[in-house]
Amino acid sequence: MTELRKRYLLDEEEIPRYWYNIQADMANKPLPPLNPATKQPLRAEDLYPIFARECCLQEMNQRDPWIEIPEEVREKYKYYRSTPLVRAYGLEKVLGTPAHIYFKNESVSPMGSHKLNSAIPQAYYCKQEGVTNITTETGAGQWGASLAYAASMYGIDSAVYQVRISYEQKPYRRSIMQTFGAQVTPSPSMSTRAGKDILTAHPNHQGSLGTAISEAVELARSTPNCKYCLGSVLNHVALHQTVIGLEAEKQMEMAGEYPDIVIACFGGGSNFGGMAFPFMRHLLGGEKGKDHVRFIAAEPASCPKLTRGEFRYDFGDEAGYTPLLPMYTLGHNFSPANIHAGGLRYHGAGVIVSQLLKDKLMEAVDIDQLESFEAGTLFARAEGIIPAPESCHAIAATIREARKCAETGEAKVILFNLSGHGLVDMASYDKFLAGDLQNYTLSEEVLTRNISELDPLQP
Ligand SMILES: *Cc1c(COP(=O)(O)O)cnc(C)c1O
């Protein structure tokens, strides 16, 4: 007889004391970000005016594989960590697959997603450094909500630029941010130079993470004692998220298994990196029995930077305020379709993941919007958890692999990250259930045009 549900949790003392910095173990290090004016490699201190110093140092650290989690941050992690690792017997059963499917449930965090894992240390470092205001961007509102909550823990004021389309699609995430005292502005807005320029050129611009980042960075630069925090893409964000994979590794050990396939959805790469990097360290180290694992990032077909983008130096934002990052990109001027997985509508991929993909240490798949919601609905009925539209992409990729196992009869062990729940995204599920959602495919023409407008510099 199979058990209906099995959850693995860690004791408090087993919650990680260090984050894992994969950069230290990579044979081919990520290329350096460049100052766009001089085209010279950036130094950590070039980033000090924008980010907390400690985050800048972590960003550039290619030396230390383990970075200590401050005890005050670990205390806050204990509010909701460890998160459960769950054997998805229900899903296995409906798929009729011999595969063993496990998921790490990051949706149990107070804000409903993995984002709090980085919001807490970023707010903590800002507080340590005497910062009084923080600004950020948010897509679906998950990051904004997490940062607003973390800022409120430390008595810091927060201002959030929310992508306009999400501001309209997901009004309750705005209410959540405001509950924690954040000032929320839909982006593009008339409150910044960058926003005005975008609205002048495109009066009906729906916003993108690229526009919201430009506005938040501009506000941080023009406000005294104010720093900017980013919820994905950057190395230090993925670093903080490695608590996910480090916990999962211990929990898989409790289950007596080791994954053959590790899967996560992909926006800028933080939940993917957080889950994958700790397992990938064994592959990089060539450890027997642990060096066969496949790592799969699941991105939306409408925003396919990993599967169809180019490896180029590009800006992280629409206005071109950020350094040039060596990454897979669709072009910073790319305006993604209005899919409901707001957290995956970003034009580029983090530089670590970009290098790993280039070196074929991981794979990427793209998932259509309808396949993602079909997978999410199937999962909800099998496991009783409504997944975030972003997480539905990881579930869809998991289902593809589990179905392959059903055909071949192989009992592979598949581990995926459930990055968040979808209880604040029910308007999106409503549309799906009513048959009002559609697929969007990025045309080759638009892709080629965006790429042709990039800085000609090749990595
Ligand atoms: C933000 C978000 C993502 C995408 O961001 P990554 O940095 O790629 O992880 C995925 N899932 C959820 C629930 C999110 O909130």
Ligand as a Chemical Component Dictionary entry (heavy atoms), coordinates in Angstrom:
data_LIG
# 
_chem_comp.id                   LIG 
_chem_comp.type                 NON-POLYMER 
_chem_comp.pdbx_formal_charge   0 
_chem_comp.three_letter_code    LIG 
# 
loop_
_chem_comp_atom.comp_id 
_chem_comp_atom.atom_id 
_chem_comp_atom.alt_atom_id 
_chem_comp_atom.type_symbol 
_chem_comp_atom.charge 
_chem_comp_atom.model_Cartn_x 
_chem_comp_atom.model_Cartn_y 
_chem_comp_atom.model_Cartn_z 
_chem_comp_atom.pdbx_ordinal 
LIG C1 C1 C 0 9.493  35.401 -8.466  1  
LIG C2 C2 C 0 8.988  34.036 -8.555  2  
LIG C3 C3 C 0 9.565  33.121 -9.463  3  
LIG C4 C4 C 0 10.625 33.480 -10.441 4  
LIG O1 O1 O 0 11.785 34.026 -9.953  5  
LIG P1 P1 P 0 13.182 33.240 -9.892  6  
LIG O2 O2 O 0 14.142 34.241 -9.415  7  
LIG O3 O3 O 0 13.494 32.733 -11.258 8  
LIG O4 O4 O 0 12.974 32.139 -8.930  9  
LIG C5 C5 C 0 9.083  31.824 -9.450  10 
LIG N1 N1 N 0 8.099  31.440 -8.635  11 
LIG C6 C6 C 0 7.509  32.295 -7.773  12 
LIG C7 C7 C 0 6.395  31.808 -6.904  13 
LIG C8 C8 C 0 7.939  33.612 -7.696  14 
LIG O5 O5 O 0 7.381  34.451 -6.835  15 
# 
loop_
_chem_comp_bond.comp_id 
_chem_comp_bond.atom_id_1 
_chem_comp_bond.atom_id_2 
_chem_comp_bond.value_order 
_chem_comp_bond.pdbx_ordinal 
LIG C1 C2 SING 1  
LIG C2 C3 SING 2  
LIG C2 C8 DOUB 3  
LIG C3 C4 SING 4  
LIG C3 C5 DOUB 5  
LIG C4 O1 SING 6  
LIG O1 P1 SING 7  
LIG P1 O2 DOUB 8  
LIG P1 O3 SING 9  
LIG P1 O4 SING 10 
LIG C5 N1 SING 11 
LIG N1 C6 DOUB 12 
LIG C6 C7 SING 13 
LIG C6 C8 SING 14 
LIG C8 O5 SING 15 
# 
